[in-house]
Amino acid sequence: MNLTLFTSTDHWPSEGGQITRLYLLRHGEVAEEWRSRLYGQMDVPLSDFGRRQSKVTGRFLSKVRFHGIYSSTLKRASYLAEQIGETQSLKPQLSEHLRERRFGDWQGKPWDEIETMDPIGLRQYMANRFAMRAPGDSENFIDVCDRVLPYMREILRRHQGQTIAVTCHSGPARIVLAAALNMPMESLFSFDQDYCCLNIIDIHEAGRVRVKHLNLTTHLDQLYQG
């Protein structure tokens, strides 16, 4: 399944016209007790370090003039959006469209517990994590694409020629990046999305979409240097 942000009739879309710049970010590090669990849409807290990551990222982006800030409703992402917005008196707009994937009966459980309770289902999931849905009220990646990409197109059209920030989760961020790169869904895990990473995407009015930075984390170097 190929993913697209904007459809162009040209084989090689041209540059030109206004540029809409998207700063796409993943949330900060979550609390340690959740890192071995499949937390999905659970509203899990950030660790102390994750809050520091978010604050440093907000300060790093303070010189960028944003025209809009959008975030998942989950607090690990909205906290980062708030740090960005505080530097420019912008209130983030929250949307459930930007939430992480929903994992049904598996959500919140450690991986080893899922393996014990549903070994066949987990093997099926690992064999095809894109189409497979966990038991219960869950989503697969196609479902996530169907809510994330239309919403992204909407806000990008709303801010044509402007600069916006979107704070979300690994799954939605991977989907947007794969769409911008015109990559198939099966390639979603061929690149990293680290905590509080920054991705910058330029969308040219004439059709060209360019990923300027992917999984950028150099703004966090000071945190790792002690």
C-alpha positions, 0 to 999 in steps of 0.5 A: 500500500503506497501512502501519499500526502498530496497527489500530483499528476506529474511523474516528477513534481516541480518546485515553485510557489509557496512552501508549507513547512511542517515540523513533525515531532515525536513525544519525549521518553515515557516513564520506565515502567511503560517502556516494556509494555504495548501502551498504544492509546493509553495516556501514560506519563512522561519520565522526568527525562522525557519532560526535560527533553520536551522543554529543551525541544521547545526552547530549541524551536523558540526562534521558529515562527509557527502559524499553528501547533497541532498535537495528539490529545495524549499528554505525552505529546500535548506536553511537548506541544505546550512547550513549543507554544509557550515560547510564542503564545500559541495554544496547541490544537489537540486532535484524536486523529493524531493519537497512537495506534489502538491495540485492543485487549493487548493494550497496556500489557507487557510483551511477555504477557501478550506472548503467554496469553495469545502466542498465535495472535502475537506470531500473526501480528509479528508476521504482518503488523500492518494488516493484523488487528489485536483482539478487541477494539483495535486498529491496524496500520491501515486504520491509522493511515485512514485517520492520520493522513486526511487530517494532515492534508486538512491542516496543511491546506489550512496553513498553505505557505506557512509553518506548523508544528505537529507533535504526535507518536512514532506510528503517526509520524512514520506514516506521515514520513512514509507518505512524504517520501512516497514509500510503501507501508511495509517500509514504516520501520526502515527508519528510526523515530527517537524520543523528541526527534524532529522531522522537517518536511517542505511541501511546495505549492507546485507539487514537490514534497521534500523531507529536509531532516529525518529523526533529528536529535542533535538539539538534545545533545546537551542532555546526554553530555551530563 
